[in-house]
Amino acid sequence: MTNQDRILLSSPHMSGNEQKYIREAFDSNWIAPLGPNVTNFELELAQYTNKKGASLTSSGTAAIHLALACLGVEKGDSVFCSSFTFIASANPALYLGAELTFIDSEPSSWNMSPQALERALFDASKENKLPKAIIVVNLYGQSADMDTLLNIADLFGVPIIEDAAESLGAEYKNKKSGSLGKIGIYSFNGNKIITTSGGGAIVSDDEELLDKALFLATQAKDAAPYYQHSIVGYNYRMSNVLAGIGRAQLQVLDDRVEKRRAIFQNYYKELNTIEEVHFMPELKQSKSNRWLTTLIIDPFMTKVTPFEFVDRMNQANIETRLLWKPLHLQPLFKHNKFYKHNERTPAVSELLFAMGICIPSGSNLTEENQFRVIEEVKKILAPVDRVKVSLNKIQVGQV
Ligand SMILES: *Cc1c(COP(=O)(O)O)cnc(C)c1O
């Protein structure tokens, strides 16, 4: 360990206005559960994403749970989900007793492969067991190839839930990421691009569906003069205090996107010259929010493995992280079906996991600390020895 401050992957970045909305909640005693901050944050989020409505939840995971429940997912139903993602994308399907099938990534977006999805849907329709929903994840701030995925899903009449927990503020063909599917979900967890310390949201154009989400999120109370319940409900609403933080955060979201993109650009400029480094691509006609700068270390070019890389960065007091371990490789899902991008080649998600890492990308990362990261990466991947070796080669060549 060095005695320099630890550089984190992505930490909360307040705008300075949060206290104002929190104070309003306190002054009016709208502490819990709902109140004007919730109502306004929902309106503002719906406006930002250009959707008919939004509903705030206690977490992104809760939002996915509600989305699946609203689409009628029940025990024994099938749900498709991107394999290359964080476990929270898939856990809610298990809460409902559904069976998950995982879909591989494709190389241009690292997100759901349309050709794998098509094969999976085709097989499911032959067995007369089409999924009730497809969860498409927009990883590390990058939108999936939504038009292609939507066209395929529409052919089979299956709705898409966009897990945009990591991609709020990103765009796909000038539309906000998370606004293209039947339902979009966001997360305001502490390490996301904006945060309420913990929270989430669902957005949709289907107002009936949003009403249902609200009903389920508030214990599914029937319209009766007493507490009557006919179906199972949840306690999943965001508090008015936390929604106050969200309002102030949403006001600076676009700045945060530009900041993270600038950090990516700086890393790209400084590190893309290292032969074994390949950065996550940006899909055509899309704009990533570059939530986390992620890169691949080509194992044919260096002996440094991602594990070693993370370890050595840690010794320099810099937090880095391996890419998500694909869900189809998780012990929890060892019996689940998985569809590869290309049946004849290794799974794209497995290759990404084996070679990739995330480096610090918080919008509050100083330029000085960006260069500390850059220097450390260079020390690990392009050490002076190698420069010497190549100089020797030149000399030999000259002789
Ligand atoms: C963070 C995250 C979630 C879950 O959000 P929480 O608010 O932490 O419950 C879901 N999906 C992805 C891809 C995430 O990164």
The ligand as a MOL file (V3000), in Angstrom:
LIG
                    3D

  0  0  0     0  0            999 V3000
M  V30 BEGIN CTAB
M  V30 COUNTS 15 15 0 0 0
M  V30 BEGIN ATOM
M  V30 1 C -26.9160 -1.6690 -9.9760 0
M  V30 2 C -27.5780 -2.5840 -10.9140 0
M  V30 3 C -28.8550 -3.1240 -10.6630 0
M  V30 4 C -29.5470 -3.0490 -9.3320 0
M  V30 5 O -29.7540 -1.8280 -8.7960 0
M  V30 6 P -29.8950 -1.6480 -7.2060 0
M  V30 7 O -30.4330 -0.2710 -7.0970 0
M  V30 8 O -28.5310 -1.8120 -6.6240 0
M  V30 9 O -30.8550 -2.6830 -6.6960 0
M  V30 10 C -29.4600 -3.8670 -11.6560 0
M  V30 11 N -28.8580 -4.0980 -12.8150 0
M  V30 12 C -27.6280 -3.6390 -13.0970 0
M  V30 13 C -27.0350 -3.9200 -14.4320 0
M  V30 14 C -26.9410 -2.8830 -12.1500 0
M  V30 15 O -25.6940 -2.4520 -12.4200 0
M  V30 END ATOM
M  V30 BEGIN BOND
M  V30 1 1 1 2
M  V30 2 1 2 3
M  V30 3 2 2 14
M  V30 4 1 3 4
M  V30 5 2 3 10
M  V30 6 1 4 5
M  V30 7 1 5 6
M  V30 8 2 6 7
M  V30 9 1 6 8
M  V30 10 1 6 9
M  V30 11 1 10 11
M  V30 12 2 11 12
M  V30 13 1 12 13
M  V30 14 1 12 14
M  V30 15 1 14 15
M  V30 END BOND
M  V30 END CTAB
M  END
